[in-house]
């Protein structure tokens, strides 16, 4: 098959979960002799907006990347880009793909789906977050007026979204507050209406957790026939041979992006209260607007606590065992948004590393309390510290929980990318038959 994978970022420039998964999938599809093209973006302020260039995946030259330039500072909250649509339409006409597999449309254009369906090309959409039902993607309010700037939210409401997420774009004139709120409430409503039309045209949604599947079924009233559960697939060859290096202190690890929704601040606060000898190693790409704030938070702790926090650079996905799992006793996933199926949880489980995470969403679906890890009360830093203290006080129990691994397979192994890709091939072929694609 000729397949176009649409994703809002692609490694190495973007290295979060959906991007890493997309690259792993593209590599396996190419290995199966499919012709794989990636439509994605870059952010180059010195190129014209919508400039398109092509390059090969640096790890697999059989995969062609088509990068459209959309600097985020100029297009942060825009969700439709007619010029992106036109470029994508030209690419469809040139390549004539049999499947378009979308991973994310944020920072691209929601109307890419229209362009594919105009040509009767089946569209598959893997759900990675809530962007289709929440303008900010993670049901986190960013209230610039007062209070916690990252308050959890339960559902989209037009007026509430305007007040709690977009008030930062109001004029600042209090006499115009109601007028500004009405404008942004209308913007949220129009976005919702447009996306409902887009969703109707997508042939199948893939959810990597049962939680996410049920959430989309409930919030969007999607028919069961358009939703399927399929957990992520992983390159298991790079998740072998863990050899924990001997260290006296118990070592905690965080791996992921430095973004507020990942809850690193929650982890830092919990770590600072622990009793006993332990280290905290934080791996991840530094971000100018976030990392200094996290370091400032840590600078407020006692000197002893500060000395036991190590800030480490982003690790190589291919070397995660050597660079990370060989150097930790447990992984903490402290997210303050309701994650769906975190890659890091799966990867840690495959390597026998115990995990502590929140009792919410896909996090608690893949980690079950005292079966293969520990759960803390969502958003509760005190309970996070309590669960971390259990591992610190009982490291053998922690190691035993880590050995339980993944609970949804007979051998406790996470899904392989090979099995995952075979399942996707069946999905692709079924949709091609329905559309009459030869």
PyMOL commands that set and color helices and strands:
alter all, ss='L'
color gray80, all
select helices_A, chain A and resi 17-31+72-75+82-95+112-118+158-165+167-169+174-201+210-220+224-226+236-238+260-262+264-272+291-299+303-307+317-323+325-327+343-350+361-366+381-393+395-403+417-435
alter helices_A, ss='H'
color red, helices_A
select strands_A, chain A and resi 2-6+35-42+52-57+60-69+99-102+122-127+140-141+151-152+204-207+227-229+250-255+278-283+309-312+330-333+354-358+373-376
alter strands_A, ss='S'
color yellow, strands_A
deselect
rebuild
show_as cartoon
